[in-house]
Amino acid sequence: MEKTLELQFVNQEGKVVRLTIDQPLESLTDTQVANVMDLIIAANVFTSSGGDLVAKKGARIVSKEVLEWAFA
């Protein structure tokens, strides 16, 4: 099953901006995720069409199962 970590931020216009990370560690804690999000905001390394990221909104692990058929 594919998993991604979705980090949700609020930008200067008040809109939600999502950053996704493929294959996050299973052992991540909420404290670790919150600390990384604080670092991303403080370092100001990402921007969006609505301006800089200014606050944390939330985070979640998204699981996706893909069933694929191949036809010749």
PDB file of N, H, CA, C and O in Angstrom:
ATOM      1  N   MET A   1       0.846  -1.168   0.000  1.00  0.00           N
ATOM      2  CA  MET A   1       0.000   0.000   0.000  1.00  0.00           C
ATOM      3  C   MET A   1       0.898   1.240   0.000  1.00  0.00           C
ATOM      4  O   MET A   1       1.845   1.342   0.780  1.00  0.00           O
ATOM      5  N   GLU A   2       0.579   2.162  -0.881  1.00  0.00           N
ATOM      6  H   GLU A   2      -0.190   2.078  -1.515  1.00  0.00           H
ATOM      7  CA  GLU A   2       1.335   3.407  -0.959  1.00  0.00           C
ATOM      8  C   GLU A   2       0.884   4.352   0.149  1.00  0.00           C
ATOM      9  O   GLU A   2      -0.307   4.474   0.434  1.00  0.00           O
ATOM     10  N   LYS A   3       1.858   5.016   0.766  1.00  0.00           N
ATOM     11  H   LYS A   3       2.826   4.916   0.534  1.00  0.00           H
ATOM     12  CA  LYS A   3       1.527   6.001   1.806  1.00  0.00           C
ATOM     13  C   LYS A   3       2.253   7.307   1.506  1.00  0.00           C
ATOM     14  O   LYS A   3       3.379   7.313   1.009  1.00  0.00           O
ATOM     15  N   THR A   4       1.589   8.397   1.815  1.00  0.00           N
ATOM     16  H   THR A   4       0.674   8.392   2.218  1.00  0.00           H
ATOM     17  CA  THR A   4       2.222   9.713   1.727  1.00  0.00           C
ATOM     18  C   THR A   4       1.888  10.493   2.991  1.00  0.00           C
ATOM     19  O   THR A   4       0.828  10.326   3.594  1.00  0.00           O
ATOM     20  N   LEU A   5       2.823  11.343   3.365  1.00  0.00           N
ATOM     21  H   LEU A   5       3.684  11.478   2.875  1.00  0.00           H
ATOM     22  CA  LEU A   5       2.603  12.269   4.466  1.00  0.00           C
ATOM     23  C   LEU A   5       2.212  13.597   3.832  1.00  0.00           C
ATOM     24  O   LEU A   5       2.958  14.141   3.018  1.00  0.00           O
ATOM     25  N   GLU A   6       1.064  14.113   4.195  1.00  0.00           N
ATOM     26  H   GLU A   6       0.457  13.671   4.856  1.00  0.00           H
ATOM     27  CA  GLU A   6       0.584  15.384   3.664  1.00  0.00           C
ATOM     28  C   GLU A   6       0.672  16.434   4.763  1.00  0.00           C
ATOM     29  O   GLU A   6       0.017  16.321   5.799  1.00  0.00           O
ATOM     30  N   LEU A   7       1.485  17.454   4.526  1.00  0.00           N
ATOM     31  H   LEU A   7       2.018  17.546   3.684  1.00  0.00           H
ATOM     32  CA  LEU A   7       1.643  18.567   5.461  1.00  0.00           C
ATOM     33  C   LEU A   7       0.773  19.716   4.954  1.00  0.00           C
ATOM     34  O   LEU A   7       0.895  20.127   3.800  1.00  0.00           O
ATOM     35  N   GLN A   8      -0.088  20.225   5.799  1.00  0.00           N
ATOM     36  H   GLN A   8      -0.187  19.891   6.737  1.00  0.00           H
ATOM     37  CA  GLN A   8      -1.006  21.289   5.412  1.00  0.00           C
ATOM     38  C   GLN A   8      -0.633  22.580   6.131  1.00  0.00           C
ATOM     39  O   GLN A   8      -0.552  22.633   7.359  1.00  0.00           O
ATOM     40  N   PHE A   9      -0.409  23.614   5.332  1.00  0.00           N
ATOM     41  H   PHE A   9      -0.474  23.571   4.336  1.00  0.00           H
ATOM     42  CA  PHE A   9      -0.024  24.929   5.844  1.00  0.00           C
ATOM     43  C   PHE A   9      -1.045  25.968   5.409  1.00  0.00           C
ATOM     44  O   PHE A   9      -1.841  25.729   4.501  1.00  0.00           O
ATOM     45  N   VAL A  10      -1.015  27.115   6.062  1.00  0.00           N
ATOM     46  H   VAL A  10      -0.369  27.309   6.800  1.00  0.00           H
ATOM     47  CA  VAL A  10      -1.822  28.270   5.663  1.00  0.00           C
ATOM     48  C   VAL A  10      -0.852  29.315   5.119  1.00  0.00           C
ATOM     49  O   VAL A  10       0.182  29.587   5.729  1.00  0.00           O
ATOM     50  N   ASN A  11      -1.190  29.902   3.967  1.00  0.00           N
ATOM     51  H   ASN A  11      -2.030  29.682   3.471  1.00  0.00           H
ATOM     52  CA  ASN A  11      -0.327  30.937   3.408  1.00  0.00           C
ATOM     53  C   ASN A  11      -0.825  32.329   3.805  1.00  0.00           C
ATOM     54  O   ASN A  11      -1.793  32.465   4.553  1.00  0.00           O
ATOM     55  N   GLN A  12      -0.157  33.344   3.299  1.00  0.00           N
ATOM     56  H   GLN A  12       0.630  33.233   2.691  1.00  0.00           H
ATOM     57  CA  GLN A  12      -0.483  34.723   3.671  1.00  0.00           C
ATOM     58  C   GLN A  12      -1.901  35.132   3.290  1.00  0.00           C
ATOM     59  O   GLN A  12      -2.476  36.017   3.923  1.00  0.00           O
ATOM     60  N   GLU A  13      -2.473  34.500   2.266  1.00  0.00           N
ATOM     61  H   GLU A  13      -2.006  33.781   1.753  1.00  0.00           H
ATOM     62  CA  GLU A  13      -3.840  34.810   1.860  1.00  0.00           C
ATOM     63  C   GLU A  13      -4.876  33.991   2.628  1.00  0.00           C
ATOM     64  O   GLU A  13      -6.077  34.133   2.400  1.00  0.00           O
ATOM     65  N   GLY A  14      -4.407  33.133   3.541  1.00  0.00           N
ATOM     66  H   GLY A  14      -3.431  33.018   3.726  1.00  0.00           H
ATOM     67  CA  GLY A  14      -5.325  32.319   4.316  1.00  0.00           C
ATOM     68  C   GLY A  14      -5.750  31.031   3.623  1.00  0.00           C
ATOM     69  O   GLY A  14      -6.653  30.340   4.096  1.00  0.00           O
ATOM     70  N   LYS A  15      -5.105  30.706   2.506  1.00  0.00           N
ATOM     71  H   LYS A  15      -4.372  31.267   2.122  1.00  0.00           H
ATOM     72  CA  LYS A  15      -5.441  29.491   1.768  1.00  0.00           C
ATOM     73  C   LYS A  15      -4.562  28.333   2.234  1.00  0.00           C
ATOM     74  O   LYS A  15      -3.458  28.540   2.736  1.00  0.00           O
ATOM     75  N   VAL A  16      -5.068  27.119   2.061  1.00  0.00           N
ATOM     76  H   VAL A  16      -5.966  26.951   1.653  1.00  0.00           H
ATOM     77  CA  VAL A  16      -4.333  25.922   2.473  1.00  0.00           C
ATOM     78  C   VAL A  16      -3.375  25.502   1.365  1.00  0.00           C
ATOM     79  O   VAL A  16      -3.743  25.435   0.192  1.00  0.00           O
ATOM     80  N   VAL A  17      -2.143  25.222   1.762  1.00  0.00           N
ATOM     81  H   VAL A  17      -1.844  25.276   2.715  1.00  0.00           H
ATOM     82  CA  VAL A  17      -1.102  24.734   0.854  1.00  0.00           C
ATOM     83  C   VAL A  17      -0.662  23.375   1.368  1.00  0.00           C
ATOM     84  O   VAL A  17      -0.407  23.210   2.561  1.00  0.00           O
ATOM     85  N   ARG A  18      -0.572  22.401   0.471  1.00  0.00           N
ATOM     86  H   ARG A  18      -0.779  22.535  -0.498  1.00  0.00           H
ATOM     87  CA  ARG A  18      -0.199  21.044   0.872  1.00  0.00           C
ATOM     88  C   ARG A  18       1.146  20.664   0.284  1.00  0.00           C
ATOM     89  O   ARG A  18       1.405  20.871  -0.901  1.00  0.00           O
ATOM     90  N   LEU A  19       1.999  20.104   1.130  1.00  0.00           N
ATOM     91  H   LEU A  19       1.789  19.936   2.093  1.00  0.00           H
ATOM     92  CA  LEU A  19       3.260  19.513   0.695  1.00  0.00           C
ATOM     93  C   LEU A  19       3.162  18.026   0.994  1.00  0.00           C
ATOM     94  O   LEU A  19       2.737  17.647   2.086  1.00  0.00           O
ATOM     95  N   THR A  20       3.545  17.180   0.052  1.00  0.00           N
ATOM     96  H   THR A  20       3.890  17.488  -0.835  1.00  0.00           H
ATOM     97  CA  THR A  20       3.448  15.741   0.277  1.00  0.00           C
ATOM     98  C   THR A  20       4.829  15.103   0.226  1.00  0.00           C
ATOM     99  O   THR A  20       5.700  15.513  -0.542  1.00  0.00           O
ATOM    100  N   ILE A  21       4.998  14.105   1.052  1.00  0.00           N
ATOM    101  H   ILE A  21       4.291  13.773   1.676  1.00  0.00           H
ATOM    102  CA  ILE A  21       6.248  13.356   1.147  1.00  0.00           C
ATOM    103  C   ILE A  21       5.913  11.887   0.963  1.00  0.00           C
ATOM    104  O   ILE A  21       5.126  11.321   1.722  1.00  0.00           O
ATOM    105  N   ASP A  22       6.516  11.270  -0.053  1.00  0.00           N
ATOM    106  H   ASP A  22       7.155  11.730  -0.670  1.00  0.00           H
ATOM    107  CA  ASP A  22       6.282   9.854  -0.321  1.00  0.00           C
ATOM    108  C   ASP A  22       6.985   8.979   0.700  1.00  0.00           C
ATOM    109  O   ASP A  22       8.053   9.327   1.205  1.00  0.00           O
ATOM    110  N   GLN A  23       6.390   7.862   0.992  1.00  0.00           N
ATOM    111  H   GLN A  23       5.523   7.578   0.581  1.00  0.00           H
ATOM    112  CA  GLN A  23       6.938   6.816   1.854  1.00  0.00           C
ATOM    113  C   GLN A  23       7.477   7.349   3.196  1.00  0.00           C
ATOM    114  O   GLN A  23       8.663   7.203   3.489  1.00  0.00           O
ATOM    115  N   PRO A  24       6.623   7.951   3.986  1.00  0.00           N
ATOM    116  CA  PRO A  24       7.082   8.454   5.289  1.00  0.00           C
ATOM    117  C   PRO A  24       7.429   7.301   6.223  1.00  0.00           C
ATOM    118  O   PRO A  24       6.915   6.192   6.075  1.00  0.00           O
ATOM    119  N   LEU A  25       8.293   7.569   7.172  1.00  0.00           N
ATOM    120  H   LEU A  25       8.710   8.470   7.292  1.00  0.00           H
ATOM    121  CA  LEU A  25       8.650   6.562   8.164  1.00  0.00           C
ATOM    122  C   LEU A  25       7.426   6.165   8.976  1.00  0.00           C
ATOM    123  O   LEU A  25       6.596   7.007   9.317  1.00  0.00           O
ATOM    124  N   GLU A  26       7.321   4.890   9.280  1.00  0.00           N
ATOM    125  H   GLU A  26       7.995   4.206   9.004  1.00  0.00           H
ATOM    126  CA  GLU A  26       6.201   4.390  10.084  1.00  0.00           C
ATOM    127  C   GLU A  26       6.257   4.914  11.521  1.00  0.00           C
ATOM    128  O   GLU A  26       5.234   5.018  12.197  1.00  0.00           O
ATOM    129  N   SER A  27       7.465   5.238  11.972  1.00  0.00           N
ATOM    130  H   SER A  27       8.296   5.153  11.423  1.00  0.00           H
ATOM    131  CA  SER A  27       7.657   5.612  13.372  1.00  0.00           C
ATOM    132  C   SER A  27       7.492   7.115  13.646  1.00  0.00           C
ATOM    133  O   SER A  27       7.810   7.568  14.745  1.00  0.00           O
ATOM    134  N   LEU A  28       7.006   7.892  12.678  1.00  0.00           N
ATOM    135  H   LEU A  28       6.748   7.524  11.784  1.00  0.00           H
ATOM    136  CA  LEU A  28       6.848   9.335  12.889  1.00  0.00           C
ATOM    137  C   LEU A  28       5.877   9.617  14.028  1.00  0.00           C
ATOM    138  O   LEU A  28       4.861   8.940  14.191  1.00  0.00           O
ATOM    139  N   THR A  29       6.218  10.633  14.808  1.00  0.00           N
ATOM    140  H   THR A  29       7.043  11.183  14.676  1.00  0.00           H
ATOM    141  CA  THR A  29       5.322  11.062  15.881  1.00  0.00           C
ATOM    142  C   THR A  29       4.736  12.428  15.530  1.00  0.00           C
ATOM    143  O   THR A  29       5.255  13.134  14.666  1.00  0.00           O
ATOM    144  N   ASP A  30       3.667  12.786  16.199  1.00  0.00           N
ATOM    145  H   ASP A  30       3.245  12.213  16.902  1.00  0.00           H
ATOM    146  CA  ASP A  30       3.062  14.095  15.959  1.00  0.00           C
ATOM    147  C   ASP A  30       4.015  15.227  16.318  1.00  0.00           C
ATOM    148  O   ASP A  30       4.005  16.276  15.675  1.00  0.00           O
ATOM    149  N   THR A  31       4.827  15.022  17.329  1.00  0.00           N
ATOM    150  H   THR A  31       4.835  14.169  17.851  1.00  0.00           H
ATOM    151  CA  THR A  31       5.814  16.034  17.726  1.00  0.00           C
ATOM    152  C   THR A  31       6.854  16.235  16.632  1.00  0.00           C
ATOM    153  O   THR A  31       7.212  17.371  16.320  1.00  0.00           O
ATOM    154  N   GLN A  32       7.339  15.151  16.051  1.00  0.00           N
ATOM    155  H   GLN A  32       7.047  14.228  16.304  1.00  0.00           H
ATOM    156  CA  GLN A  32       8.325  15.260  14.968  1.00  0.00           C
ATOM    157  C   GLN A  32       7.742  16.001  13.770  1.00  0.00           C
ATOM    158  O   GLN A  32       8.394  16.871  13.193  1.00  0.00           O
ATOM    159  N   VAL A  33       6.525  15.655  13.402  1.00  0.00           N
ATOM    160  H   VAL A  33       5.996  14.947  13.870  1.00  0.00           H
ATOM    161  CA  VAL A  33       5.880  16.303  12.260  1.00  0.00           C
ATOM    162  C   VAL A  33       5.678  17.795  12.543  1.00  0.00           C
ATOM    163  O   VAL A  33       5.949  18.630  11.681  1.00  0.00           O
ATOM    164  N   ALA A  34       5.212  18.127  13.725  1.00  0.00           N
ATOM    165  H   ALA A  34       4.992  17.449  14.426  1.00  0.00           H
ATOM    166  CA  ALA A  34       5.002  19.530  14.088  1.00  0.00           C
ATOM    167  C   ALA A  34       6.311  20.309  14.070  1.00  0.00           C
ATOM    168  O   ALA A  34       6.348  21.449  13.606  1.00  0.00           O
ATOM    169  N   ASN A  35       7.390  19.701  14.574  1.00  0.00           N
ATOM    170  H   ASN A  35       7.359  18.775  14.951  1.00  0.00           H
ATOM    171  CA  ASN A  35       8.694  20.372  14.587  1.00  0.00           C
ATOM    172  C   ASN A  35       9.206  20.637  13.173  1.00  0.00           C
ATOM    173  O   ASN A  35       9.743  21.710  12.896  1.00  0.00           O
ATOM    174  N   VAL A  36       9.042  19.668  12.285  1.00  0.00           N
ATOM    175  H   VAL A  36       8.606  18.796  12.510  1.00  0.00           H
ATOM    176  CA  VAL A  36       9.479  19.858  10.898  1.00  0.00           C
ATOM    177  C   VAL A  36       8.656  20.955  10.228  1.00  0.00           C
ATOM    178  O   VAL A  36       9.193  21.774   9.482  1.00  0.00           O
ATOM    179  N   MET A  37       7.369  20.967  10.495  1.00  0.00           N
ATOM    180  H   MET A  37       6.933  20.302  11.101  1.00  0.00           H
ATOM    181  CA  MET A  37       6.530  22.016   9.909  1.00  0.00           C
ATOM    182  C   MET A  37       6.943  23.400  10.423  1.00  0.00           C
ATOM    183  O   MET A  37       6.961  24.364   9.658  1.00  0.00           O
ATOM    184  N   ASP A  38       7.269  23.498  11.696  1.00  0.00           N
ATOM    185  H   ASP A  38       7.255  22.714  12.317  1.00  0.00           H
ATOM    186  CA  ASP A  38       7.763  24.772  12.248  1.00  0.00           C
ATOM    187  C   ASP A  38       9.058  25.191  11.561  1.00  0.00           C
ATOM    188  O   ASP A  38       9.246  26.368  11.253  1.00  0.00           O
ATOM    189  N   LEU A  39       9.952  24.233  11.320  1.00  0.00           N
ATOM    190  H   LEU A  39       9.799  23.276  11.570  1.00  0.00           H
ATOM    191  CA  LEU A  39      11.213  24.533  10.630  1.00  0.00           C
ATOM    192  C   LEU A  39      10.969  25.018   9.203  1.00  0.00           C
ATOM    193  O   LEU A  39      11.617  25.958   8.744  1.00  0.00           O
ATOM    194  N   ILE A  40      10.041  24.379   8.511  1.00  0.00           N
ATOM    195  H   ILE A  40       9.515  23.615   8.884  1.00  0.00           H
ATOM    196  CA  ILE A  40       9.724  24.794   7.135  1.00  0.00           C
ATOM    197  C   ILE A  40       9.208  26.224   7.124  1.00  0.00           C
ATOM    198  O   ILE A  40       9.606  27.019   6.273  1.00  0.00           O
ATOM    199  N   ILE A  41       8.330  26.557   8.055  1.00  0.00           N
ATOM    200  H   ILE A  41       8.006  25.910   8.746  1.00  0.00           H
ATOM    201  CA  ILE A  41       7.799  27.926   8.126  1.00  0.00           C
ATOM    202  C   ILE A  41       8.908  28.915   8.463  1.00  0.00           C
ATOM    203  O   ILE A  41       9.014  29.966   7.832  1.00  0.00           O
ATOM    204  N   ALA A  42       9.737  28.587   9.453  1.00  0.00           N
ATOM    205  H   ALA A  42       9.651  27.733   9.966  1.00  0.00           H
ATOM    206  CA  ALA A  42      10.804  29.499   9.893  1.00  0.00           C
ATOM    207  C   ALA A  42      11.859  29.708   8.802  1.00  0.00           C
ATOM    208  O   ALA A  42      12.367  30.817   8.636  1.00  0.00           O
ATOM    209  N   ALA A  43      12.188  28.645   8.060  1.00  0.00           N
ATOM    210  H   ALA A  43      11.775  27.745   8.196  1.00  0.00           H
ATOM    211  CA  ALA A  43      13.212  28.754   7.019  1.00  0.00           C
ATOM    212  C   ALA A  43      12.685  29.473   5.781  1.00  0.00           C
ATOM    213  O   ALA A  43      13.468  29.966   4.970  1.00  0.00           O
ATOM    214  N   ASN A  44      11.359  29.536   5.630  1.00  0.00           N
ATOM    215  H   ASN A  44      10.723  29.135   6.289  1.00  0.00           H
ATOM    216  CA  ASN A  44      10.729  30.233   4.509  1.00  0.00           C
ATOM    217  C   ASN A  44      11.280  29.762   3.162  1.00  0.00           C
ATOM    218  O   ASN A  44      11.590  30.572   2.288  1.00  0.00           O
ATOM    219  N   VAL A  45      11.397  28.440   3.007  1.00  0.00           N
ATOM    220  H   VAL A  45      11.146  27.782   3.717  1.00  0.00           H
ATOM    221  CA  VAL A  45      11.967  27.889   1.772  1.00  0.00           C
ATOM    222  C   VAL A  45      10.911  27.599   0.712  1.00  0.00           C
ATOM    223  O   VAL A  45      11.252  27.419  -0.457  1.00  0.00           O
ATOM    224  N   PHE A  46       9.645  27.551   1.090  1.00  0.00           N
ATOM    225  H   PHE A  46       9.367  27.697   2.040  1.00  0.00           H
ATOM    226  CA  PHE A  46       8.570  27.316   0.129  1.00  0.00           C
ATOM    227  C   PHE A  46       7.657  28.529   0.090  1.00  0.00           C
ATOM    228  O   PHE A  46       7.393  29.166   1.109  1.00  0.00           O
ATOM    229  N   THR A  47       7.190  28.826  -1.092  1.00  0.00           N
ATOM    230  H   THR A  47       7.405  28.308  -1.920  1.00  0.00           H
ATOM    231  CA  THR A  47       6.213  29.893  -1.248  1.00  0.00           C
ATOM    232  C   THR A  47       5.080  29.359  -2.108  1.00  0.00           C
ATOM    233  O   THR A  47       5.212  28.297  -2.717  1.00  0.00           O
ATOM    234  N   SER A  48       4.002  30.061  -2.164  1.00  0.00           N
ATOM    235  H   SER A  48       3.895  30.923  -1.670  1.00  0.00           H
ATOM    236  CA  SER A  48       2.866  29.647  -2.972  1.00  0.00           C
ATOM    237  C   SER A  48       2.338  30.856  -3.725  1.00  0.00           C
ATOM    238  O   SER A  48       2.815  31.976  -3.545  1.00  0.00           O
ATOM    239  N   SER A  49       1.349  30.614  -4.567  1.00  0.00           N
ATOM    240  H   SER A  49       0.961  29.704  -4.714  1.00  0.00           H
ATOM    241  CA  SER A  49       0.771  31.744  -5.308  1.00  0.00           C
ATOM    242  C   SER A  49       0.092  32.741  -4.367  1.00  0.00           C
ATOM    243  O   SER A  49      -0.141  33.893  -4.734  1.00  0.00           O
ATOM    244  N   GLY A  50      -0.222  32.288  -3.151  1.00  0.00           N
ATOM    245  H   GLY A  50      -0.032  31.352  -2.853  1.00  0.00           H
ATOM    246  CA  GLY A  50      -0.838  33.160  -2.157  1.00  0.00           C
ATOM    247  C   GLY A  50       0.154  33.704  -1.147  1.00  0.00           C
ATOM    248  O   GLY A  50      -0.244  34.230  -0.108  1.00  0.00           O
ATOM    249  N   GLY A  51       1.445  33.582  -1.442  1.00  0.00           N
ATOM    250  H   GLY A  51       1.768  33.154  -2.286  1.00  0.00           H
ATOM    251  CA  GLY A  51       2.467  34.114  -0.554  1.00  0.00           C
ATOM    252  C   GLY A  51       3.135  33.042   0.288  1.00  0.00           C
ATOM    253  O   GLY A  51       2.958  31.846   0.054  1.00  0.00           O
ATOM    254  N   ASP A  52       3.897  33.484   1.258  1.00  0.00           N
ATOM    255  H   ASP A  52       4.041  34.456   1.448  1.00  0.00           H
ATOM    256  CA  ASP A  52       4.666  32.584   2.122  1.00  0.00           C
ATOM    257  C   ASP A  52       3.761  31.744   3.012  1.00  0.00           C
ATOM    258  O   ASP A  52       2.609  32.093   3.270  1.00  0.00           O
ATOM    259  N   LEU A  53       4.312  30.634   3.470  1.00  0.00           N
ATOM    260  H   LEU A  53       5.248  30.350   3.260  1.00  0.00           H
ATOM    261  CA  LEU A  53       3.608  29.788   4.436  1.00  0.00           C
ATOM    262  C   LEU A  53       3.756  30.447   5.807  1.00  0.00           C
ATOM    263  O   LEU A  53       4.866  30.781   6.223  1.00  0.00           O
ATOM    264  N   VAL A  54       2.647  30.633   6.501  1.00  0.00           N
ATOM    265  H   VAL A  54       1.746  30.362   6.163  1.00  0.00           H
ATOM    266  CA  VAL A  54       2.691  31.385   7.756  1.00  0.00           C
ATOM    267  C   VAL A  54       2.234  30.597   8.978  1.00  0.00           C
ATOM    268  O   VAL A  54       2.511  30.999  10.108  1.00  0.00           O
ATOM    269  N   ALA A  55       1.536  29.474   8.768  1.00  0.00           N
ATOM    270  H   ALA A  55       1.311  29.147   7.850  1.00  0.00           H
ATOM    271  CA  ALA A  55       1.031  28.711   9.920  1.00  0.00           C
ATOM    272  C   ALA A  55       0.797  27.256   9.540  1.00  0.00           C
ATOM    273  O   ALA A  55       0.646  26.919   8.365  1.00  0.00           O
ATOM    274  N   LYS A  56       0.769  26.398  10.564  1.00  0.00           N
ATOM    275  H   LYS A  56       0.892  26.673  11.518  1.00  0.00           H
ATOM    276  CA  LYS A  56       0.430  24.990  10.374  1.00  0.00           C
ATOM    277  C   LYS A  56      -1.087  24.865  10.422  1.00  0.00           C
ATOM    278  O   LYS A  56      -1.745  25.528  11.224  1.00  0.00           O
ATOM    279  N   LYS A  57      -1.634  24.024   9.574  1.00  0.00           N
ATOM    280  H   LYS A  57      -1.100  23.485   8.923  1.00  0.00           H
ATOM    281  CA  LYS A  57      -3.073  23.720   9.620  1.00  0.00           C
ATOM    282  C   LYS A  57      -3.280  22.298  10.114  1.00  0.00           C
ATOM    283  O   LYS A  57      -4.169  22.042  10.925  1.00  0.00           O
ATOM    284  N   GLY A  58      -2.451  21.362   9.621  1.00  0.00           N
ATOM    285  H   GLY A  58      -1.729  21.570   8.962  1.00  0.00           H
ATOM    286  CA  GLY A  58      -2.602  19.965  10.008  1.00  0.00           C
ATOM    287  C   GLY A  58      -1.669  19.086   9.208  1.00  0.00           C
ATOM    288  O   GLY A  58      -0.911  19.559   8.361  1.00  0.00           O
ATOM    289  N   ALA A  59      -1.738  17.806   9.488  1.00  0.00           N
ATOM    290  H   ALA A  59      -2.354  17.421  10.175  1.00  0.00           H
ATOM    291  CA  ALA A  59      -0.942  16.828   8.751  1.00  0.00           C
ATOM    292  C   ALA A  59      -1.682  15.504   8.804  1.00  0.00           C
ATOM    293  O   ALA A  59      -2.456  15.241   9.725  1.00  0.00           O
ATOM    294  N   ARG A  60      -1.430  14.677   7.799  1.00  0.00           N
ATOM    295  H   ARG A  60      -0.801  14.891   7.051  1.00  0.00           H
ATOM    296  CA  ARG A  60      -2.065  13.367   7.797  1.00  0.00           C
ATOM    297  C   ARG A  60      -1.286  12.396   6.938  1.00  0.00           C
ATOM    298  O   ARG A  60      -0.568  12.779   6.014  1.00  0.00           O
ATOM    299  N   ILE A  61      -1.449  11.130   7.270  1.00  0.00           N
ATOM    300  H   ILE A  61      -2.032  10.819   8.021  1.00  0.00           H
ATOM    301  CA  ILE A  61      -0.902  10.052   6.453  1.00  0.00           C
ATOM    302  C   ILE A  61      -2.034   9.590   5.541  1.00  0.00           C
ATOM    303  O   ILE A  61      -3.126   9.269   6.009  1.00  0.00           O
ATOM    304  N   VAL A  62      -1.768   9.560   4.247  1.00  0.00           N
ATOM    305  H   VAL A  62      -0.880   9.821   3.867  1.00  0.00           H
ATOM    306  CA  VAL A  62      -2.763   9.125   3.275  1.00  0.00           C
ATOM    307  C   VAL A  62      -2.296   7.787   2.714  1.00  0.00           C
ATOM    308  O   VAL A  62      -1.191   7.680   2.182  1.00  0.00           O
ATOM    309  N   SER A  63      -3.143   6.769   2.836  1.00  0.00           N
ATOM    310  H   SER A  63      -4.041   6.856   3.267  1.00  0.00           H
ATOM    311  CA  SER A  63      -2.846   5.435   2.313  1.00  0.00           C
ATOM    312  C   SER A  63      -3.652   5.222   1.043  1.00  0.00           C
ATOM    313  O   SER A  63      -4.831   5.568   0.963  1.00  0.00           O
ATOM    314  N   LYS A  64      -2.976   4.636   0.041  1.00  0.00           N
ATOM    315  H   LYS A  64      -2.018   4.355   0.106  1.00  0.00           H
ATOM    316  CA  LYS A  64      -3.653   4.394  -1.225  1.00  0.00           C
ATOM    317  C   LYS A  64      -3.270   3.008  -1.718  1.00  0.00           C
ATOM    318  O   LYS A  64      -2.089   2.682  -1.838  1.00  0.00           O
ATOM    319  N   GLU A  65      -4.263   2.213  -1.996  1.00  0.00           N
ATOM    320  H   GLU A  65      -5.222   2.478  -1.899  1.00  0.00           H
ATOM    321  CA  GLU A  65      -4.023   0.894  -2.554  1.00  0.00           C
ATOM    322  C   GLU A  65      -4.381   0.950  -4.034  1.00  0.00           C
ATOM    323  O   GLU A  65      -5.464   1.400  -4.407  1.00  0.00           O
ATOM    324  N   VAL A  66      -3.457   0.486  -4.869  1.00  0.00           N
ATOM    325  H   VAL A  66      -2.577   0.121  -4.566  1.00  0.00           H
ATOM    326  CA  VAL A  66      -3.655   0.515  -6.311  1.00  0.00           C
ATOM    327  C   VAL A  66      -3.764  -0.907  -6.822  1.00  0.00           C
ATOM    328  O   VAL A  66      -2.880  -1.729  -6.580  1.00  0.00           O
ATOM    329  N   LEU A  67      -4.826  -1.197  -7.516  1.00  0.00           N
ATOM    330  H   LEU A  67      -5.545  -0.529  -7.712  1.00  0.00           H
ATOM    331  CA  LEU A  67      -5.016  -2.497  -8.152  1.00  0.00           C
ATOM    332  C   LEU A  67      -4.968  -2.265  -9.649  1.00  0.00           C
ATOM    333  O   LEU A  67      -5.785  -1.517 -10.186  1.00  0.00           O
ATOM    334  N   GLU A  68      -4.033  -2.886 -10.320  1.00  0.00           N
ATOM    335  H   GLU A  68      -3.369  -3.492  -9.884  1.00  0.00           H
ATOM    336  CA  GLU A  68      -3.795  -2.590 -11.720  1.00  0.00           C
ATOM    337  C   GLU A  68      -3.902  -3.869 -12.539  1.00  0.00           C
ATOM    338  O   GLU A  68      -3.426  -4.925 -12.121  1.00  0.00           O
ATOM    339  N   TRP A  69      -4.532  -3.769 -13.709  1.00  0.00           N
ATOM    340  H   TRP A  69      -4.918  -2.911 -14.049  1.00  0.00           H
ATOM    341  CA  TRP A  69      -4.585  -4.866 -14.651  1.00  0.00           C
ATOM    342  C   TRP A  69      -3.816  -4.469 -15.896  1.00  0.00           C
ATOM    343  O   TRP A  69      -3.951  -3.351 -16.393  1.00  0.00           O
ATOM    344  N   ALA A  70      -3.011  -5.391 -16.394  1.00  0.00           N
ATOM    345  H   ALA A  70      -2.901  -6.299 -15.990  1.00  0.00           H
ATOM    346  CA  ALA A  70      -2.262  -5.141 -17.630  1.00  0.00           C
ATOM    347  C   ALA A  70      -2.858  -6.023 -18.738  1.00  0.00           C
ATOM    348  O   ALA A  70      -3.026  -7.228 -18.549  1.00  0.00           O
ATOM    349  N   PHE A  71      -3.172  -5.429 -19.875  1.00  0.00           N
ATOM    350  H   PHE A  71      -3.035  -4.450 -20.028  1.00  0.00           H
ATOM    351  CA  PHE A  71      -3.743  -6.154 -21.000  1.00  0.00           C
ATOM    352  C   PHE A  71      -2.790  -6.043 -22.182  1.00  0.00           C
ATOM    353  O   PHE A  71      -2.262  -4.973 -22.486  1.00  0.00           O
ATOM    354  N   ALA A  72      -2.590  -7.164 -22.829  1.00  0.00           N
ATOM    355  H   ALA A  72      -3.019  -8.033 -22.582  1.00  0.00           H
ATOM    356  CA  ALA A  72      -1.680  -7.205 -23.988  1.00  0.00           C
ATOM    357  C   ALA A  72      -2.374  -6.788 -25.246  1.00  0.00           C
ATOM    358  O   ALA A  72      -1.758  -6.765 -26.312  1.00  0.00           O
TER     359      ALA A  72
END
